[in-house]
Amino acid sequence: KAGVTQTPRYLIKTRGQQVTLSCSPISGHRSVSWYQQTPGQGLQFLFEYFSETQRNKGNFPGRFSGRQFSNSRSEMNVSTLELGDSALYLCASSLRGFEETQYFGPGTRLLVL
Amino acid sequence: AQSVTQLDSQVPVFEEAPVELRCNYSSSVSVYLFWYVQYPNQGLQLLLKYLSGSTLVKGINGFEAEFNKSQTSFHLRKPSVHISDTAEYFCAATGVGYGGSQGNLIFGKGTKLSVKP
């Protein structure tokens, strides 16, 4: 069974631009969660999608948004990029949610200049 | 706001020695607890989780953790570590009071375990 895949793996953007990251979950998994990892703030939960609906959301501004498609693939969008958005963005999938084992992708490393 | 505290940012230990990585969480009526490991340049991998039932939870790679409700702790232990256990370990919690219908998964800052020969 293929694991969680994230594209692209690396990305360089400039302040003010927007970016879209993609996550393909493990086949059959309906829950997809997104996380931001930075040296200063550590791992922070962004949001979780289940069956195309955002079910949970962390404490991030509205510039961070996401969506999930009918095949459970998910995208995350960050508009009006700021230098502080430079981070490793991780996606994880599970069958139904946090209480299940989450499988993480390798992440997308975003650098904002 | 609910929080997860990992008391040690770095833990150096010699190979074959025992290790304990400490984690404390905010009190909650109902809490789910997790330990994840992140090997260098890799994504996170679940080591073990506590949802309910037995307070001693066994995970992969010989790790175990004990849920202690009175001390709001969920410390991770391994009786004998190997060089390959060198990684960063994250404690996480979710549940009632952590936000959202199923919870906002809150992570600790991480503990870097360094196993020396």
HADDOCK unambig.tbl for C-alpha pairs under 7 A between the chains (distance, minus, plus):
assign (segid A and resid 42 and name CA) (segid B and resid 109 and name CA) 5.41 0.50 0.50
assign (segid A and resid 43 and name CA) (segid B and resid 107 and name CA) 6.01 0.50 0.50
assign (segid A and resid 44 and name CA) (segid B and resid 106 and name CA) 6.94 0.50 0.50
assign (segid A and resid 44 and name CA) (segid B and resid 107 and name CA) 6.73 0.50 0.50
assign (segid A and resid 45 and name CA) (segid B and resid 104 and name CA) 6.79 0.50 0.50
assign (segid A and resid 45 and name CA) (segid B and resid 105 and name CA) 6.10 0.50 0.50
assign (segid A and resid 45 and name CA) (segid B and resid 106 and name CA) 6.92 0.50 0.50
assign (segid A and resid 56 and name CA) (segid B and resid 100 and name CA) 5.17 0.50 0.50
assign (segid A and resid 56 and name CA) (segid B and resid 101 and name CA) 6.69 0.50 0.50
assign (segid A and resid 56 and name CA) (segid B and resid 103 and name CA) 6.85 0.50 0.50
assign (segid A and resid 56 and name CA) (segid B and resid 104 and name CA) 6.61 0.50 0.50
assign (segid A and resid 57 and name CA) (segid B and resid 100 and name CA) 6.89 0.50 0.50
assign (segid A and resid 57 and name CA) (segid B and resid 104 and name CA) 6.77 0.50 0.50
assign (segid A and resid 58 and name CA) (segid B and resid 104 and name CA) 6.02 0.50 0.50
assign (segid A and resid 101 and name CA) (segid B and resid 46 and name CA) 6.76 0.50 0.50
assign (segid A and resid 102 and name CA) (segid B and resid 46 and name CA) 6.98 0.50 0.50
assign (segid A and resid 103 and name CA) (segid B and resid 45 and name CA) 6.69 0.50 0.50
assign (segid A and resid 104 and name CA) (segid B and resid 43 and name CA) 5.72 0.50 0.50
assign (segid A and resid 104 and name CA) (segid B and resid 44 and name CA) 5.64 0.50 0.50
assign (segid A and resid 104 and name CA) (segid B and resid 45 and name CA) 6.70 0.50 0.50
assign (segid A and resid 105 and name CA) (segid B and resid 43 and name CA) 5.75 0.50 0.50
assign (segid A and resid 106 and name CA) (segid B and resid 42 and name CA) 5.69 0.50 0.50
assign (segid A and resid 106 and name CA) (segid B and resid 43 and name CA) 4.55 0.50 0.50
assign (segid A and resid 107 and name CA) (segid B and resid 43 and name CA) 6.60 0.50 0.50
